């Protein structure tokens, strides 16, 4: 049953009126109606249209049954579940299944980080700190569960009170999260721009990989250029090799792949990193070290303490990256008098 604006959904804990589509017919802003157990005014309703989306929705629902996730103030809260009655077009009935919800009702957050512009992110010192503190605190919760998020990016970080004295940032979208023992994943996870060096090399995604993704996310929001990823790719195909070459240029060599199936990809990436542009006046990938790139950004400039913090996270060797709990102790995140 497709959701639509104006529809009223009845969940296990309250009723919700769909106000505005945020993503096609699957994600809506909703008004929390009287009689609901939550005191919130707004909520997010998430459903699924494809089998892969339904799989993610089921996984996300299962993840929130873990108390440390459900109770964390740093992870977007799950308010309610809804089971759609597909036999009727205009009536939605109470959920009778705790394990097969058609919709999940989440805490409303004002923005995702993707919507925040680079100048806005640079100009307010409170905002990057709120994002770092919120995401690291959420990752620390996942680490206590031997779990990895696998998809830290601007799309999955949510912010409220962005113009207030103390912005609030929370991690969400746990449908791609794999609540598995750290280092037990066997496939390449993470989106291309935020993928960690060890994952590129064919190793498993782990807590340290999420830390790398946070560091890349910070550079993404600080710079208008999109330093990592394929945003500036000028060759046909070879997206993976381009991303690896970008890491080589911006941070340093990744080392050899541990999985032989990525050998040619790495060899081509090494060539891309030093290849001249056809014009002959610059490199094909015209990028300096990531810190130099950020230092060249004009007003408002990137504060040096933010770059110092990123430098502590953006380390090629995952064994030398800090854990979330260690990163939270960095001077950048300590309260100021």
N, C-alpha and C positions, 0 to 999 in steps of 0.2 A: 504494500500500500504506500503510494507516494505521499510524502508530507507536503503541505501547502500553507501559505500565509493565512492566518485567521483560524486555523484549526486549533481545537482545544484537545490536549492529550491528558489522559488520566494515568498517573503512575501509582506506585505503591505508597508514596508518601504525600502526594499532592497533585494539583492540576496545573497545566501550563498552556498558555496561549502563544502560538507561533506568530512572531511579529515581522521578522525580516530574514531573508535567506542570506547566509554567509558563504555557503558553498553548494550551489546547485539545489537539489532536493534532499540533501542529506544532513546539512548543518544549518541550524537556525538560532537566532536570538529569540528568547521567549520571555513572556511576562509570567512571574510566579503568582498564581491566583490565591485568593484568600482560602484558608483552610489547610494550606501546605505546612509541613512541619518546619521547613526552613524559613528564616526571617528575611532572606534575600529578596530583592525586588525583581532581579533578572536572573536568567539562567541560559546555558547553552544546551541545545538538544542535538545530539549526534545520532544518526542512523547509518544505514549502509545500503548501497544499491547493487553492488557486485559481490561475487563470492569472496574475492580477496578482501574487500571492505568488511564483509560479515565476519571473516576469520579474524581480522584485526579487532573488530568490535568485541567479539567473544573473548579474545586474549586480554583486551583492556579491562573488560568486566572481571575476569578472573584475577588479574593483577590487583584490582582494588579490593578484593576479598582478603588480602594480606593486611593485617592491622597496621603495620608500620607504614605502609603506603597510604592507606585510607585515612590515617590520623595525622600524617605529616603536614605541617603548615606551609611547607615549601613545595608541595605537589598539588596541582589544581584538584579541588575536592570533587568527589562524585556525590551528588545529592540523592539521586533516585534512578529507578529503572522503569521502563515502559514496555509493555508487550502489545504490539499492534494486532488488532483483529482484522485480518484481511478479507473476511467475509462480508464486511460492511464498509461502504465508501465514506460515510460521514460520522461514524461512531468509533471511538477508540476506547477499549476496555482496559481495566486494571490488569497489571501483570500478575500472572499466576505461576510463572516460572522464574526462579531465581538464577537459573543458569543459562537461559536462552533469551535474554532481553532483546527486543527489537530496537530500542532507543536507550541511550544513556543520557542522564541529565547532569550536567556539570556546572560547577561554579562559574559565574560570569566574570571575565577579566576584560578590562577596557580595550587592550590592544594585544596583538602578538608582536614580537620583536621585529618581525619582517616589516611592519608598517612604520617603524621609527626611522626617520632619515638619518644619514650619517652626520650632518651638521648638528642635528638635535641631540644625537647620542654623544657627540664630542663636547657640546657646550654645557651640559649639565653633569657635573661630577658625581651627583648622587645616583644617576641612572646606571652607568656602568658598574658601580659598586653594588647597587641593588641586584642587578642581573647576576654578577659573580657570586654574591652571597647566597642568593636564592637557589641558583643552579648547583653550586657546590654543596650546599646543605642537602638538597634533594639527592645528589649523587652519593653523598655520605650515607644516606638512608639505604640506598640501593646496595652500596658496598657491604653493609651489615647483613644483607640478605644474599651475599655472593652473587649479585645480579648486575647486569649492565643494561643501560638504556638503549644504546646502539644508534640513536638518531638525534643527538644534540645538534640543533640548528636554530636559526632565527624563527623558523616556522613553529617550533614546539616550546618556545619560551614566551610566557604571557605576563603582561604588566598591567597594573592598576595604579591610580593616583600618580600618573606620570609627571604631573606638574605640581604635586604636593611636596610637603617637607620630607616625606619618607616614601618614595615609590616602593611598590611591592612587586616582586618578580617570583613567578612560580614555574615549575616544569610541568609539562603536560604531554598529551598524546602518547600514552603508554601502550598503544595498540601495536607498535613496532618493537616495544621493549621485550627483551628475552630474559625472563626471570630464571636464568640458568646459572650454574656455578661458573664463576669468573674463569675465563680462559677455556671454556668447554665448547664454544661455538666452532663450527667447522666450515662456515661459508663467509664470504666477504660481506660484511655488513657496512652500515653508515652510508650517507649520501656522498657523492663524488667530491664536492668541495671540502667536506669536513672529515673525510676518511683519514685515519691515522696511518703513519708509515708502516707499522707492523701489520696492519690489515691489508695494505697494498701488497706487502711482501708475501701474504698468504698465511699469516698467523691469525689466531683467533682474536675477536674483539673482546676487550677486557676493560676493567675500570679505568686504566691509564688511557685507553683509546677515547673514552668519553671526555677525559680531561683535555686531550688534544683537540677534540671537536669544539669544546668551549673556547679554547684559545683562538681557533680559526674563526669561530662565530664573532668573537670580539673584534678581530681585524676586519671582518666583513662589515660590521656595523660602524666601525670607525672610518673606514676608507670608502670613498665613492667609486673606487676602481674595481672592487671585487677581486682582491689579490689572489685568492685561491680559486680553483675550479676552472670551468671552461668558458666563462663569460667573454674572454678575449681570444678564444681559439680561432685561428685563421686558416686552418687546414681542414680538409674533409676527413671525417671519421677520426679514429684514434683518440677518443675522449679520455680514456683511461691513461694512455701514455702522456697526453698533454697535462693531465692533473699531476702525474708523478714528476714530470719535468718542471712544473711550477714549484713543487715542493723543493726540488733540487736547487732552483734559482733563488727561492725566497728564504729557505732555511738551511739546506745542505743535503749531501748524499744520503740516500735511504739505506744503502747496503744492498746486498744481493737478495733476490727473492728466495724464500725457502720452498716454494712450490714451483716446480719446473714449468708448469703451464703458463706462468707469468714471465718466463725468461725473455721472450722476444719483446714483450711489452716494455720491460725495463731497459732492454738494449736500445729500443727506439726512443724511449724517454731520455736516455742519456745523450743521444744525438740531438734531439729537439732542444735540450737545455743549452747547447753551445752553437746551434745552427744559426747562420746569418739569415736575415730577412732577404727576400729576392731583390729588394732595392739596393742592398749592399751597404746601407748607412746605419744599420742597427741590427741587433739580434732579433731572431724570430720571436723569442719570448723576451720582451724588453722590460725586465724587472730587476730591481736591486734587491738586496736583503730586505726582509719584511719591515725591519725597524727603520731603515733608511726611507722606505716607501712611506711609512707613517710620519716620519719627521718632515717630509716634504709637503705634507698637506697644509694648505693655507688656513687662514682664520675661519672658524676657531681651530687652533692647533690641537694635536693630540697630547695630553699631559704626559710628562715623562714617567710619572709614577704608574700610570696605566701600562705604558710600554714595559716598564720594569716587571710588572706583574705578568704580562703576557709572556715575556722572556722566560720566566720561571716555569711556565707551562708548556711552551712550544719547543719541546726537546725531542729530538729524533728517537733516542733510546727510551723505550717505555719504562725500563727499570729505573731510569733517572728522573722521571716525571714525579711530581709530588702526588700524593693521594689527595682526595677532596678535603679530608680533615687537616692535612698539612697545609694545603693551599689557603684554607680559611685562616691560618695563623700568619699569613704573609703581612708585612707592614702596611701594604696598600689597603687591606680590609679591616684594619684596626680602627676603633673609634678615635676621633680627634677631639681635642679639648675645646 
